[in-house]
Amino acid sequence: MKKRIFSVILSLCLFLSSSSAVYAWQEESVPEGDAFTEESQIRLAADGVEIPTPTQVYQSMIALKDQNEYKEGTLWTDYEPYSDTKGYYHWKGGPLGGTKISAVGCVAFAFILSDTAFGSLPARMYTPNEFTFDQIRPGDILRMNNDTHTVIVLEFNPEGVVVAEGNNNGKVHWGRVISKAEVEGNISHYITRYPLDYVSPDDPEADKIIGEGSLGQLSWKLTKAGELTISGNGAMPDFNSAEEHPWKENSSKIRKVVIEPGVTNIGDGVFLNSSVLSVEIPTSVTAIGNNAFNGSSIISVTIPSNVNTIGDSAFRKCANLSSVTVSDGVKTIEQNAFRACNSLKTIALPASIEKVGAAAFFECEDLISATFAPSDKQVALGDNLFSKCFYLMGVTLPKYANQMGAGMFMNCRMLSGVEIPKGVESIPENTFASCLGFTTVIIPDSVTDIGRSAFQGTALKNIYFAGTEAQWNSISISPDMKNIISNAVKHYNYTTDIATAKVTLEKSEYNYDGTEKTPAVTVELNDKKLVLNTDYTVSYKDNIRPGTATVTVTGKAWYRGSQTKTFTITENGNGGSEEGDNTGGNSSGSGGNNNAGGNGSGSGSGSNTGGNDNSSGSDDSDKDDGQGIKPTPFAKGKTFTVSKITYKVTKVGKEVELKSAKSTAKKITVNTVKGTDGVTYKVTSIGSKAMQNNKKLTNLVIGTNVKKIGTSAFSGCTKLATITFGRNVTTIGTGAFRGCISLRKTLTLPDSVKTIGAGAFSGCNKITAVTIGKTSKSKLTTIGKSTFSGCKKLAKVTVRSAKVNSVGKQAFKSTKSSLKVKVPSKQLKKYKKIFKKAGLKEKQVTK
């Protein structure tokens, strides 16, 4: 059969690129059944084909690293060692998109390692919305960077993956780390050769100690899985080089560091140039030493509130560091602390910050946004603080500062403007030099001096000055800056405080009709009409029921502060709202707050139909509409939408399922809802993916009517912090709250819960304790596989049920190593066996 070269657009989307072009042979079309279908898996099992474990896959791939053809730095391009003329690599993974594949370049390299590990096992391919990060395993192939580069996974970590690749700048490269955020944001295809629903067996030697010893007055131990635990009471010693580390013989194997409570600091250079990917820092730590993680592979870090100081060069040159959380309480960031962290894109500093040293973020080339939280403290800012942050576009400096450091924003080429903090007296030399896109600056009336080259190489057009023209004319300006400054337009007596703005509401009074009222807002400041969602945001509260509602206008971008206005919602007798959408006249009715009849008398409580308390209210489904007419309920299966939440009728006139939502409310209560047919329904279930990836929701109350929470119902709700479960919830579906990374501290489930689905709370990395059942009457029978996987702070689980008969594999994978599961004393022996099958040690299960 004649072969032809092609770009696998339908299956791999491998577009040609000068940086990493990929060609492939389409050898022949084959039936899709040859891929990893259920039938093929049965056939493989019948043939006795063994599925390698992730540990075996890693060992097979890493063995190639020592072979001459695949050593670090070996030439590997689209023309070497495979090409049009030299031949193609024909992989053994079967068809993709119905086509057998051959390849060159980075794809060929990934295929070779894949075949080495999996032999002829067939492959499956997914697009980004068809899999989640926590499904990735060693040996999986990732297509990245807008379909221009392919890598193969060597190791998986909740924070990121370690990969091998061909054609990395024309060479073989082993060990690059790609963060979770980068994988999720840049992947176009994912290929795996593990069977559907494959569950990785635990490595029986994962907890084997491969090194241990003393660390000053502390002790350390390192497991085969790469977890380094440091324990004891007191401070870590300091180190000048990696050669001094007591674990230096195994330093390349360290992946996770767990610092246990009692340790009071992280010593100088203690993880210098280490391979650590993540670290758990307890609240007992008060300082992070100089060079503590300098040059390490760390991907993300959370600095707890008890830490006072982040030392000089503490995270310098951490090339993989993409996520930094600095908790409120941290006071000092010393010089060079995050210098040259080229994967860091955003940084938010808390109100507790008092000092940020020179060059703290110097050469963070991919940094886009930097924000200081509002505070009345005067913050000390060092020289060259953000210099050479080439892509920095948005900066919010502290309200008060002692100075603008020399060269503070030099070579920030994308930066368009900055508001200089109050209290600053000088804009020193090179502050904004070579900021090519810089057009706007807001200057406080405290400034008396503008130094040499302060705005050299900018496109300065507008200067907004808080003082008078006379004050401006008294400022000492360096001679080389006078021409640039004179060509800019000056705006005097300028303010950015929304509290001083003129805020006007479109309407100040509404008639109650059960719907949200959101009067349009006009904001004027400095003789300028500001733009909604560009200059300010608007939020409404108590804007459905009769009474006083509030509108809060909050500054955004250049603007700070906030201002609150009020309007009223009334129950009047003129038969209708100002919009004319109520036609009840003067008739009477019994609708209470739902009275559509104007001046009617009666009693009863109405139902809330949206706003900040979505889907809550009383059950008034049998009441009439206030005009003596009983509402006609929707048929079963009918859907309706109230306040951007869609419901589906499951029992005529009685019950609905919450099907989907586009609500932007921060707090949502799910219990009852008044339908657009006038009937009040009980919400008894929450459907599959109903509120998946809602980025606004922070507080969820699940009422007593709800019995079932569907698959992935709230997965990816990254700002969801608190959940209250009603007493009748029986089922929490697969992945229901997966990836709710803001879910805090203790999670309590009611006695009614019988089943917790697979991965229901996986990746909820802030949960520290879980209580399942409030009393001995708890009905829990099943905890699914991977239910709490990746809850890395989870240290305590309390199970009160005596009926548990199944706990899925890896239900507690990647939780704290000190995790304890407390169970009823009479079930202790039985439960030790059940939880052991799930991956826990018997000693972790206690009464």
N, C-alpha and C positions, 0 to 999 in steps of 0.2 A: 504494500500500500504506500502510496506517495505521502511523504511527510511534508509539513510546511511549518515555518516559523511564525509565531503569532504572540501577541500580547494578551495574556489571559484575562480579558476585560470582564467576561461574564463570571468567571469563578474567583480569580484572585485580584482582579482590578490592578494588575501590575503594569502601571503606566511607565513609559520610557522616561528616564531622567538622566541628565548628565552626571548627577552625583551617584546614582546607583541604578543604572538601567538594568532591566531584567527581561530576558527572552526565554521562551519555553517552546517545547515541541508539543503540538497536538498530534498524538500518535494515532488515536482512533477513538470513536465514541463507544461508550459501554453503558450498560443499564445502570441506573441509579442503585439497584439492589446490591451492587458490589460494594457500596459504601457501608458505613457502620449502622446498618438498620438492625431492628430486633432480630430478624431472621438470620442475618449474618452473625450476630453474636451467639445465637443458639448453635449455628453451624460450627463456629469456632470452638465453643465449649465441647461439642460432640467430637471434634477432631483433637481435643486435648491441647489446644493452643493456650499457652500460659501468658497471662497479662503481667508484664513486669510492674513491680512496685515503683513509686517515685524515687525511692532510694536506689533501686537497681538501675533506673533510667539515668539518674545523675551519675552513678559510677561508670556506666557504659560510655556516656558522653565525655566525662572529664578525663577518661583514660586516653582519649585522642589528643589531649593537650600536649602530651609528651612525644607524640609521633611527629616526625619531621614535616610531613605535609600540612599539619594543622597547628604547628607551634605559634605562639604569640609573635606577631610581626611578620609572619609569612605573607608573601605577595598573594593577593586574592582580589581579582577584579572581574569585570564582565568578559575579560579576554584571557584570563589565567585563573585556574588551570583548565577551565572549560570555556568553549567559544564556538562560533559558527564553524570554524575550520578544525578545531581540536576535538570537537565532539561535545555532547551534552551529558549531564548527569540525569539518569532515568530513575526516578524514585520509586519506592516499593509500597507507597501508601495508598495505592488505588486511585480511582478517579476523583476529581473535584469538579463539580458542576457537570458530571457526565462525561468528563474528558480525562484521559490519562495525561500526566504532566511530566515534562523534562525541563531542566533549567540550567542556568549559569549564574554567576555572581553570588550575591548574598542569599538568594533563594536556594541555590545548589548547596551552599555550605550548611544551611539549616536542614535541608533534606538529608544530607549525609549523616549528620548527627542524629536525626530522627530515625533513620533506617538502622543505624548502629544500635539504637536503644530498643526499637520496636519490631525490627525485622520486617515482616510482610503484613503486619496488622493494618487494617484499613483506617482511613482518616475521615473525620467530619469537619466541616467548616461552618463558621458562624459570623454574622455581622455584629457590630457593637451592641445593638439592642437585643441580641439573642443570648447573651451570657453576662455573667457578673465577674468582677475582678477576682473574687474569692474562689472561683472555679478553676483558675489557672493552676497548672502543676508543672513540675520539671518535664521537659520534653515537648511542651506545647510551643507552637510557632505563632509569632505575632507579626502582623504586617503593620508597619508604622509610618509616620511622617508623610501623610498625604499619599500613601501608596507608593513610596519610593524606596523603602528599606525593610528588610526582613531580618528578624532575630529569633533565636531559639532560647527558651527559658532553661537555665541551669538550676536555679533555686527560687523558691517562692517564700515571701515574707509578707505579713499583713501590710507593711509599709511600702513594699515594692518588690521588684524581681531582679535577679542577677542573670545576665544573659551572655551568650556567645554569639559571634557574628563574623561573617565574611564581608569583605569590601567596606570595612570601616576605614575610610580614607585610604582605600586600596589595599588594606591588610587584614589579616586575621586578628581578632581581638577577643580576649576572654575576660569576663568579670565585670563588665560595665553594669552599673546599677541604674534601673529606670524606676522612678517613683510610681506609686499607685495612681496619683493624679495625672502623670504624664501618660501612663498606659490608657487610662480611661478617656483622656482627652485627645489622644493621637492615634488610637488603633483603628484600622479599617477592616481587618479580618483576623480571626482567631481560628487556628487549626489544632485539633487534638486527635490523638490516636487511642485515648482511653475510651472504654465502652460507655454508653449512655448510663447515667446514674451510678457510675463507678465511685466507690468509696475507698479512699486511700487507707490501707492498713497502717496502723501505728508501727513505727520502727521500734522493735522490742529493746533496742539498745540506745534509743534516743536520750534517755536520762542517765546513761552510763557516764561516770565521771572520768574524764580524760586528763584532767589536771586540777590540782588544788594546792593551797598553801596559805601563807600569811601575807598580809598587806599592811605593814606597820602593825598597829594594834587591831587591825581588822583581819578577816579571812576571806578567801575567794575559792570558788570552784567553777570549773568549766565542763559542760556536758558535751556529749557527741553531737547533739543537735545544735550546738553553737551558743548556748545560753550561759553567759558569765554572770554569776551571782556574787555580790559583795555584801558581806554581813558583819554585824558587830556594832559596837558603840564607839563613836569618836570620829576623828578626821582621817582622811586618806593621806598618805605621804605624797610628796611631789617628785616628779621625774623630769629629767632634761632631755631624754631621748627614748625611743621605743626599745632600744637595746637594754634599757634598765628594767623594763617591765618583767614581773615575775612569770608571766604567762607567755613570754616571747616565743617559745617553741611552738605554741599553738595559736599565735595571734591571728593568723590568716583564717582560722576557723570560727572566730567570734562573730556572731551575727546579732545577738541581742544582749544587752546589759541590764540586769535587774539589781538595783541598789536598794537594799532592804532598810526599813525604818531603824533609826539609831545612828546611821552614818550621817555625819554633820556637814561634810563638804565633798566636792569632787576635786581631787588634787591637781596641781599643775602638771600638764603633759601626760596624765594618766591613761588617756586613750589616743594619744598622739599617733597619727598615721595608721590607726587601726581599721579593721574591716567591719566594725560594728555598724549595723543598719538602724537599730532603734535602741532607746534607753528608757527605763522607768526610773524617774527621780522622785523619791518620797518627800513628804513635807518636812522631814527632819533636816534636810540639806538646806543650808543658808548661803552657800557660796559655790560658784563654779570657777575653778582656778584658771590661771593663764594657760593657754595652749591645751586646755583639757581635751578637746576633740579636734584640734587643728589637723587638717589633712585626712580626716577619717571619712568613711563611706556613709555616714549617717544620713538618713533620708528625711526624718522629721523629728522634732523635739518639742516637748511642752515644758516650759520653765514654771514650776509651781510658785505660789504666792509667797512662800517663806524664804525663797532665795532673794537676798538683798543685792548681790553683785554678780554680774557675768563678766569674767575676767578678760584681760588683754589677749586678743587672738584666740579666744575660747573655741570658736567655730570657724576660724579662718581657713579658707581654701577647702571647705567641705563642698565639693563640686556637686554632690547629689542632694544637698539639703534644699528641699522644696517647700517645706512647711515648718514655720516657727510660731509657736504660741507663747507669748510672754504674759504671764498672769499678773493681775493687779496686785501689787505688793512689791514687785521688783523695782529697785530704786536706781541702780547704776549699771550702765552698759559701758564697759571700758573700751579704750581705743582698739581698733582693728577687730573687734569681737566677731563680726560676721563678714569681714573683708573677703572679697573674691568668692563669695558663695554664688556661683553663676546660675544655679537652678532656682534660686529664690525669686519669686515673682511679686509677693506682697509681704508687707510687714506692718503690723498694728501694735503700737506701744501704749501701755495703759496709763491711766491718770497718775499712778504712783511714781512714774519716772521723774528723777531729779537731774540726771546727768547722762548724756550720750557722748562718749569720747571721740577723739579725732579718728577719721577714716573708719568708723564703725561699720559702714556699709559701702565703703570705697570698692569700686570695681565689681559690684554686684550687677553684672552687665544685663541680666534679664529682669531686673527689678522694675515693676510697672507702677506700683502704688506704695506709698509710705504715709502712715497716719499716726498722729499723736492724739490720744483721747483728750477730751476737754478737761482742763484742770486750772486752778488758780495759782498753781505753783510756778515759780520762775525756773525754767529748765536751762541747764548749762549745756550748750551745743559746741562740739569740737570742730576743728578745721577739716576740710575735705570730707565732710560727713557722707555725702552722696556723690562725690566726684566720680566720673566715668561710669555712672549708671545710665548707660546710653539710651535705654528704653523707658526711663522713668517719665511718666506722663502726669501722674496725680500726686500731689503732696499736700498734707494738712499738717502744718507745724504747730507746736504748742501755742497757747494763747499768749503766754509770757515767756521770754527768754532773755538770757544775759547778753547774748551776742549772736550775730550771724558769723560763723567761722569763715576764715579765708578759704577761698576755693570750694566753698560748701557744695555748690551744684556745678562745678566746672565740668564741661563736656557732657552734660545731661542734654543730649541733642533733641529729644522729643518733648522736653518740658516746655509748656506754653506759658506758665505763669505761677506766681507764688504770692501768698500773703505773708509778709514779714511780721513776726510776733511783736506784741507791745513790749516796751522796755528796751528794745534794741536801739543803741545809739549810733551805730556805724554799720554801713554796708561795706565790708572790707574788700581788699584787692581780690580780683578773680572770682568773686562770689558766684556770678552767673556767666563767666567767660566761656565762650564757645558753645553756649546753649542756642543752637541754630534756630530753633522754633520758638524761642522765648519772646513773647509780645507784650505781656501784661505783668505789672507788679503793683501790689498794694503795700504802701509804706505808712507806718504809724507816725504820729507827730513827735515821737521821742527821738527819731533819727536826726542827727546833726552833721553827719559826715558820710560822703560816698567816695570810696577809695579807688585807687588806680585799677583800670581794666575790669571794674566791677561788672559792667555790662558789655564788655568787648566781645564782638562776634555774635551779638544777638540781633533780633529783629524788633527791638523794643518800639512799641507804638503807643501804649497807654500807661500812664502813671496815675494811680489813685492814691491821693494823699489825705490822711485823716485830719491834718491841720489846715490852717488858713494859707492864703497865698503869701502873706507876709512871712509866716513861719517857713514856708518852702524857700523863699528867697534868701533866708538866713542860713540855709544849709551849705556847708563847705563841700564843693564838688571838685574832684581831681580834674586838672586841665584836660587830660586825654578823654574824659567822659563828658565834657560839656557839650560837644556837638551832638552826640548820640542822645543825650537827655533833652537838649533843647528841641530836637526834632520830634520828640514824643509829646502826645497830647496830655496835659495835666488836668486832673479833676480834683478839686479841693473840697475839704470838709466831707470826706467820703467815710461811710460806715458800712460794715457788713453784717451788723446785728439785726436779725429779723425782728427782734423785740421792739425796734424803733421804726419798723415799716408800717405803712398804711395798709391794713388788711380789710377788705370789703367782701361780705357774703352776698351772693345773688339774691337770696331770700332770707328773712329772719324768722318767718313763721309758716308752719305747715299744719294741715289737718291730718289727723291720724287715719291711715288706711291700711296699716299692716306691712307696708314696704319701707325699705331703707330710704332715708332722705339724705342726699348728698349735695347740698347747695354748692354751686361753683364759687371759686375763691379768686379774688384779684389781689395781687400783692405789688405794692409800689415802694421803691426805696431809691434814694439818690436821684429822684425825678425820672426813674426808669421803671417800666413794667416788667416784673420778673417772670420767668418762664417755668411753668409747672414741670416737675420731674427733672428739670435741668438746674434750676436755681433753688428750688424748694420742693418739699413733699407735703402732702396733706393726709391727715388721718381723722376718722370720725368715731365718735363714741356715743352710746346711748341714743342712737339715731333712728330707732324704729318705734318705740313705744311712747305714749304721751309723757311729756315732761320736758326737761331742759337737756338738749344735746350739745356736744362740744365738737369743735373743729380745731385741730392743732396743726399749725403751719411750722415746719421745721426746715431750717436752712440746709442747703446742699452745695457741694463744690465750694465756690468762693464764700458762700454765706453761712453764718453761724447763728446759734441761738434759736429760739422758738417763740411763738405767740399763740394764745388760745382765744378763740371766739365762741360765742354760744348762740343757739337759736332754739325755738320752742316748737314742740309738736303738741297740738291741742285736740281735745274731743269737743267740738262745738256743734251747734244745732243748725247750721245752715245747709246741712245736707250735701257735703262734698268737700274735697280738698281744693287747694288753689289751682291745681292742674285740671280740675273738673272730672276726676276719674271716679267719683262716688256719686251715685244717683239716688240715694235712699230717701230724700225729702225729709218730712217731719214725722214719719211713722215710727212706731216704737218696736222694740225687739228685745230679746234676752241674751244678746251676744256679749255683754260685758265689754271688755276691751276690744272685742271683735265687732262691736256694734256698727253695723253699716247703715243704720236707720236714722242718723241725725240725732234728734233730741230724745230718743227712746230711753226708757228706764229698763232696769233689769240687773241681773247679777251673773257672775261667771267669770272665769279667767281666760284670757285669749292665749293663743299659741304664738311663740316666737318663730318668725319665718326667715330669719337670716341674721346678717350683721355679725357682730362680735360674739354672739351666742347662738350660732347656727343650730337649727334642728332641735331646740329645746322648747318645752311648753307642756301644757296639760292635755289630757285626752278628752276633747269635746266633740268627738266624731258624730254623736247623735243629736247635737243641737242644731237649730235651724239657722238661717243666714241673717237673722235680725228682721226679716220681713214676713215671718211666718211660713217660709218655704224651706223644707228640709233639703239639704244638698243631695245631688245625685252622684254617687261615687263612681270613680273610674273602673273600667273592666280590668280583670287580672292581666298582667303583662304590660299595661299602659304605663308610659313614663311621663313624668312632669318635672319641671325645674323650678326651684325656689332659691333665690339668692345665690345663683350660680352653682347650686348643688342639684344633681339629677337623681330622682328616685324612681323605682319600678314597683308597681303594685304586685304584691305576692298573695294577698288575701283581701278580697273585695271589701272595701269600706273599713278595713281593720289594720292591715300590715303592709309595710313596704321594705324594700332593700335600698340602701344608699348605694347607687350604682356608680356614679362618677362625680367629680367636683372640680370646679375651677375657682373656688372661693379663695379670696386673699385675706380672709380673717385670720388673726393670730390665735384666737381661742375658738374652738369649735366644740359644741356639746351635741352628741348624737343620742337622741332619745325619742322624741316625737316631732312631727312636722305637719303643718296645715297645708294640704295640697291645693292646687289651683282649682280643684273642684269644690272647695269649701269644706272638705272632710279632714279631720285631724287623724293622722295615722301613727301607729307605733312603728318605729324603725327597729326591726328585729335582726337585721343582718347588714353587714358592710361588705360590698362586693369585691371581687378580684380587681386589684390595681386601682381601687376607687379613688384614692388620694395619693397615688404613687408620685414621688418626686415633687411634692408640694414644698416649696422653699419658703413659705410664709408662716406655716403653722408652727406654733411654739407650745401650745397647751391644748391637750385633748381630753375631753371627758366623755366616756362611753357609758351611757345611761343604763338603767335597769331593764329596759326593753330589749336591749341587744343581746343576742345569743351567739352569733357567729361572726367572726372577723375573717374575711377571705384572704386568699393567696396574694401576697405582695400589696395588701391594701394600703399600707402606709410606708412601704419600703422607699428608702431614699429621701425621706422627710428630714433633711439634715439639720433643721433648726428646732425640731420637736424635742422639747426638754422635759415635759411632764405628761404623764398619762394616768388617768383615774379610771379603773375598770369597774363597771357595774356588777352587781352580785349574781347576774344570771348568764354571764358569758361562759359558754361551754367549750367553744372551739376557737383556737387562734391558728390561723392558716399558715401554710408554708411561706416563709419569707415575709410574714406580715409586717414586721418592723425592721427588716434587714437594713443595715446601713443608717440607722437613726443615730448619728454620731454625737448628737447633743443630749441624748437621753441620759438623765443624771442620776447618779448615786443609787438609791434603793428602789427596786421595782417590786411591787406587791400585786399578786394575782389572787382573785377570789376563790373561795371553796368550790365554786361551780365549774371551774375549768377542768375539763377531762383530757383534752388533747392539745399539746403545743406542737405545731408542725415543724418540719425540717427547716432549719435556718431562720426560725421565726424572729430571733433577736441577734442574729449573727452580725458582727461588725459594730455592735453598739458599745464602743470602746470606752465610754465613761461610766457605765454601770459598775458599781462596786459590790452590790449585794442584791440577791433575789430571794423573795419569800413567796412560795407557791402554796396557797391555802392559808387562811387565817386561823382555822381551828382543825381539830382532828376529824371533822366531817368533810374534809377536802376530798374531792372526787377524782383527782388526777390519776390517770392510768398510763399516759404515754407522753414521753419527751422525745421529739424527733431527732434525727441525725443533724449534727452541726447546729443545734438550736441556739447555743450561746457561743459558737465558734467566733474567735476574734474579739471577744469581750475581754480585752487585755487587762482591765483593772478589776475584773470580777474575782473577789476573794472569798465570798461566802454565799452559799445557797442553802435555804431552809425548805425542806419538803415535809409537809405535814400529813400527806395522804398515806393511807395504809394499803392503797390499791394499785400502786405503780407496778406494771408488769413489763414495761419496755422503755429502754433508754437508748436512743440511736447512737451509732458510731460517731465519734468525734463531737459529741454534743457539747463538750467543754474544751475543745481544742483551742490553743493559744489564749487561754485565760491565765491568771496569775499562778505561778508554780506553787504558791502556798494555799491554793483554793481548798476550802473545806465544804463538804456537803453534810448538813445536819439532817438526820432522818429519825422517824419514831423508833424508840428503843426496841420495841417488839419486832420490828422489821429489819434491824441492823444487819443480821447475818445474811438475810435474803438480798437486801439492797446492796451490800458490798459486792456480791456476785454480779448483780444487774449493772451497777455503775462501773465495775471493772471491765465489763464487755464494751462499755462506752468509751473506755480509754483512761479512766481514773485508776489510781492506786487504791488498794483497799484501805490504807491508812488515811486517805483523804475523806472517807465516809465515816462519820461519827454520829453518836446519838445525842 
